[in-house]
């Protein structure tokens, strides 16, 4: 059974930084596409950043230049480095694993990020 677990959320002041971590246990190979999504109160869940098996990355326009997604396939870890945080980045952040051939999805339980002074 695959489990995806996020950590690293918390309260940070505007302009600050946080690094989220995602641990994938079980059979998560490097072929999986790994994403970070977020959902703010009253809003739909949105894609923040994606990294595919070849290492290519994509970002939402709202975070481009401030957030960086990376992965350590040997450790089954995915990270989201968030810099220059803004109050509008406040949300629950979810890690998502997707197998491009079997179309299998796995979601973590989410970690809260609050940007406030």
TORDOTI-662482 format. One record per residue: residue number from 1; chain; x, y, z of N, C-alpha, C in turn. Coordinates in pm, whole numbers, plus 50000, padded with zeros to 5 digits. Each point is the difference from the previous one (the first is absolute). Last residue first. Layout:
# TORDOTI-662482
<NUM 'A' <X Y Z> <X Y Z> <X Y Z>>
...
# end
This chain:
# TORDOTI-662482
<117 'A' <50140 53820 50938> <50082 50076 50094> <49932 50007 50137>>
<116 'A' <49973 49608 49590> <49934 50110 50070> <50099 50070 50092>>
<115 'A' <49897 49536 49686> <50091 50114 49983> <49929 50123 50057>>
<114 'A' <49967 49428 50023> <49935 50127 50029> <50104 50111 49992>>
<113 'A' <49901 49444 49869> <50096 50110 49990> <49922 50129 50021>>
<112 'A' <49920 49431 50090> <49954 50139 49999> <50118 50097 49991>>
<111 'A' <49927 49482 49804> <50069 50072 50106> <49965 50148 49988>>
<110 'A' <49816 49463 49813> <50013 50146 49996> <50075 50056 50119>>
<109 'A' <49905 49531 49842> <49894 50056 50083> <50005 50153 50006>>
<108 'A' <50170 49699 49566> <50030 50013 50141> <49886 50067 50073>>
<107 'A' <49969 49695 49535> <49999 50132 50062> <50046 49991 50145>>
<106 'A' <50012 49713 49488> <50011 49994 50146> <50009 50143 50052>>
<105 'A' <49857 49696 49513> <50021 50123 50075> <50016 49969 50148>>
<104 'A' <50036 49746 49472> <49976 49990 50143> <50037 50131 50068>>
<103 'A' <50030 49835 49523> <49909 50108 50038> <49961 49991 50147>>
<102 'A' <50316 49736 49711> <49889 49935 50068> <49893 50099 50042>>
<101 'A' <50376 50176 49779> <49951 49889 49918> <49883 49928 50064>>
<100 'A' <50241 50382 50202> <49951 50042 49868> <49945 49886 49914>>
<99 'A' <50006 50096 50544> <50070 49912 49908> <49945 50023 49860>>
<98 'A' <50028 50322 50463> <49921 49954 49885> <50085 49913 49910>>
<97 'A' <49953 50281 50518> <50081 49912 49916> <49911 49941 49892>>
<96 'A' <50008 50446 50373> <49924 49911 49912> <50097 49921 49913>>
<95 'A' <49940 50358 50469> <50089 49929 49910> <49919 49896 49923>>
<94 'A' <49841 50485 50244> <49988 49855 49984> <50106 49948 49903>>
<93 'A' <49852 50453 50343> <50081 49952 49888> <49999 49847 50000>>
<92 'A' <49682 50435 50189> <50047 49865 50030> <50070 49949 49876>>
<91 'A' <49999 50531 50101> <49917 49890 49950> <50046 49869 50066>>
<90 'A' <50175 50543 49891> <49939 49925 50109> <49903 49897 49947>>
<89 'A' <50238 50341 49747> <50050 49863 49993> <49943 49913 50112>>
<88 'A' <49921 50475 49959> <49916 49921 49909> <50052 49859 49974>>
<87 'A' <50244 50322 50267> <49878 49954 50068> <49911 49916 49911>>
<86 'A' <50514 49987 49882> <49900 50106 50007> <49878 49948 50075>>
<85 'A' <50573 49879 49930> <49861 49961 50021> <49910 50121 50019>>
<84 'A' <50491 49886 49857> <49923 50124 49980> <49851 49975 50016>>
<83 'A' <50221 49547 49929> <50064 50124 50042> <49909 50118 49972>>
<82 'A' <50012 49423 50034> <49914 50116 49980> <50069 50123 50059>>
<81 'A' <50085 49455 49831> <50063 50115 50064> <49919 50123 49965>>
<80 'A' <49903 49459 50001> <49954 50125 49944> <50063 50112 50083>>
<79 'A' <50088 49430 49889> <50007 50120 50082> <49937 50117 49925>>
<78 'A' <50032 49415 50035> <49976 50115 49914> <49994 50122 50091>>
<77 'A' <50182 49442 50018> <49965 50128 50060> <49978 50104 49892>>
<76 'A' <50179 49516 50020> <49854 50016 49983> <49950 50128 50066>>
<75 'A' <50466 49847 49950> <49937 50005 50132> <49849 50007 49992>>
<74 'A' <50265 49986 49608> <50060 49895 50081> <49936 49992 50138>>
<73 'A' <49885 50348 49691> <49936 49872 49971> <50055 49887 50085>>
<72 'A' <49946 50527 50055> <50111 49909 50025> <49941 49860 49984>>
<71 'A' <49843 50530 49824> <49977 49864 50048> <50132 49928 50023>>
<70 'A' <49736 50533 49946> <50112 49911 49973> <49968 49863 50054>>
<69 'A' <49797 50549 49897> <49972 49860 50030> <50122 49917 49963>>
<68 'A' <49899 50545 50131> <50079 49902 49926> <49965 49860 50046>>
<67 'A' <49816 50567 50008> <49995 49862 50048> <50087 49911 49911>>
<66 'A' <49970 50462 49903> <50005 50001 50147> <50007 49859 50058>>
<65 'A' <49969 50098 49527> <50107 50088 50046> <50012 50005 50150>>
<64 'A' <49534 49862 49822> <50122 49989 49919> <50102 50102 50044>>
<63 'A' <49537 49938 50158> <50112 49962 50085> <50131 49994 49924>>
<62 'A' <49568 50109 49802> <49999 50076 50125> <50120 49970 50089>>
<61 'A' <49901 49768 49586> <50055 50133 49975> <50013 50080 50129>>
<60 'A' <50040 49469 50007> <49892 50096 49982> <50062 50139 49985>>
<59 'A' <50300 49585 49857> <49954 50077 50115> <49877 50081 49963>>
<58 'A' <50352 49545 49849> <49903 50102 49961> <49948 50067 50126>>
<57 'A' <50449 49658 49813> <49911 50057 50100> <49904 50100 49936>>
<56 'A' <50358 49538 49891> <49940 50127 49957> <49897 50046 50103>>
<55 'A' <50242 49577 50016> <50053 50113 50075> <49945 50135 49958>>
<54 'A' <49889 49531 49861> <50125 50046 49938> <50062 50119 50071>>
<53 'A' <49576 49809 50135> <50107 49904 50021> <50133 50047 49943>>
<52 'A' <49668 50387 50143> <49977 49872 49933> <50124 49912 50013>>
<51 'A' <49753 50424 50286> <50128 49950 49949> <49976 49861 49943>>
<50 'A' <49712 50486 50169> <50003 49861 49952> <50141 49967 49958>>
<49 'A' <49661 50392 50296> <50126 49963 49935> <49998 49852 49966>>
<48 'A' <49601 50242 50143> <50104 50098 50030> <50127 49971 49921>>
<47 'A' <49435 49897 49959> <50135 49949 49983> <50100 50112 50022>>
<46 'A' <49505 49984 50239> <50071 50040 49880> <50140 49940 49998>>
<45 'A' <49459 49980 50238> <50138 49954 50006> <50070 50034 49868>>
<44 'A' <49592 50309 50157> <50029 49867 49946> <50147 49965 50017>>
<43 'A' <49741 50336 50348> <50050 49995 49863> <50024 49856 49957>>
<42 'A' <49862 50161 50446> <49903 50050 49905> <50044 49996 49855>>
<41 'A' <50391 49970 50337> <49860 49995 50043> <49906 50062 49896>>
<40 'A' <50449 49792 49811> <49970 50105 50097> <49852 49992 50038>>
<39 'A' <50378 49644 49785> <49859 50039 50006> <49981 50100 50112>>
<38 'A' <50409 49740 49654> <49959 50071 50121> <49852 50035 49989>>
<37 'A' <50424 49640 49789> <49877 50076 49983> <49977 50080 50128>>
<36 'A' <50429 49719 49742> <49950 50068 50118> <49876 50079 49958>>
<35 'A' <50249 49535 49774> <49944 50136 49999> <49983 50053 50142>>
<34 'A' <50249 49589 49661> <49973 50046 50135> <49958 50146 49994>>
<33 'A' <50042 49523 49672> <49994 50145 50002> <49961 50042 50142>>
<32 'A' <50248 49525 49880> <49883 50075 50044> <50019 50150 49979>>
<31 'A' <50337 49662 49926> <49915 50026 49885> <49879 50084 50037>>
<30 'A' <50339 49826 50309> <50031 50130 49941> <49913 50032 49879>>
<29 'A' <49797 49677 50377> <50125 50004 49925> <50019 50138 49938>>
<28 'A' <49722 49755 50414> <50001 50124 49923> <50134 50005 49928>>
<27 'A' <49755 49648 50321> <50060 49989 49866> <49984 50128 49919>>
<26 'A' <50016 50015 50544> <49946 49901 49908> <50066 50009 49864>>
<25 'A' <49960 50443 50291> <50039 49865 50038> <49935 49899 49907>>
<24 'A' <50140 50546 50005> <49915 49901 49937> <50051 49861 50037>>
<23 'A' <50028 50549 50177> <50057 49865 50005> <49901 49903 49938>>
<22 'A' <50108 50558 50001> <49902 49896 49973> <50074 49867 49997>>
<21 'A' <50064 50557 50183> <50055 49870 49960> <49886 49902 49981>>
<20 'A' <50105 50576 50015> <49912 49887 50022> <50069 49873 49951>>
<19 'A' <50173 50507 50170> <50022 49887 49910> <49908 49885 50041>>
<18 'A' <50024 50582 50043> <49971 49869 50057> <50040 49894 49898>>
<17 'A' <50056 50583 50114> <50017 49877 49922> <49958 49879 50081>>
<16 'A' <49884 50583 49983> <50076 49889 50054> <50003 49879 49909>>
<15 'A' <49747 50416 49943> <50140 50012 49960> <50088 49887 50047>>
<14 'A' <49566 50091 50280> <50017 50035 49858> <50147 50028 49969>>
<13 'A' <49925 49676 50408> <49968 50139 49967> <50014 50024 49850>>
<12 'A' <49857 49522 50237> <50117 50078 49959> <49956 50140 49966>>
<11 'A' <49835 49477 50213> <49971 50143 49993> <50128 50075 49967>>
<10 'A' <49908 49476 49846> <50003 50079 50121> <49962 50144 49975>>
<9 'A' <50169 49465 49766> <49915 50118 50002> <50013 50076 50131>>
<8 'A' <50216 49571 49878> <50072 50125 49981> <49915 50125 49999>>
<7 'A' <49884 49472 49826> <50044 50063 50124> <50066 50133 49966>>
<6 'A' <49682 49540 49777> <50064 50131 49993> <50046 50045 50138>>
<5 'A' <49892 49503 49736> <49989 50079 50123> <50078 50130 49984>>
<4 'A' <49784 49523 49742> <50066 50127 49972> <49976 50091 50120>>
<3 'A' <49980 49435 49865> <49959 50113 50084> <50084 50121 49965>>
<2 'A' <49851 49470 49799> <50078 50122 49989> <49943 50105 50092>>
<1 'A' <50004 49437 50006> <49916 50118 50000> <50089 50125 50000>>
# end
